[in-house]
Amino acid sequence: MTDEGFRVQGDTLSGTLGNKIRHAEEQKIPYMFVVADNEQEAGSVALRSRGDGDLGPKPLDEVIHRLNEENVPGGP
């Protein structure tokens, strides 16, 4: 994502997924990517939007296109 010009931040600390999502929402992060083994193998991300919630698994190139279309803050 940084190669595409987006500002990203990872959360690799211990903790439950629910707590990490709640923390990101409190920080008003517009989009969250959840990448577990199955997403990594498929080249996709489980996409969550602050406004719309869980958007499900999406191919990474589709997500990049969507974020560029929306002019997401921190993007190119």
Secondary structure by P-SEA (a helix, b strand, c coil): ccccbbbbbbccccccaaaaaaaaaaacccbbbbbcaaaaaacccbbbbccccccccccaaaaaaaaaaacccccc
